[in-house]
Amino acid sequence: MNAPSIRRAGLAGALVLIAGIGFLAGRASADQPHMVAALEHLKAARTELEAAEVDKGGHRVKALAAVKEAIEHVQKGIEFDRHH
């Protein structure tokens, strides 16, 4: 194979990969819009809690742990629904 053929094959492979990822992401939001929205909000909350000042009497740390656990549960719920 010459160099242009290798580049075209690599580009085609990358496009297939991107299309597959896009399909899966689109499927997740199409079939479970509320769960996906909740997941996005929880991730935003996690980011805000991580950026908040540390001294909150331990409540920021507990809230952060609860949000991280909620993210895990929402992700598991999405996956469960996809397989059942």
Order of alpha helices (4+ residues) and beta strands (2+ residues): alpha-alpha-alpha
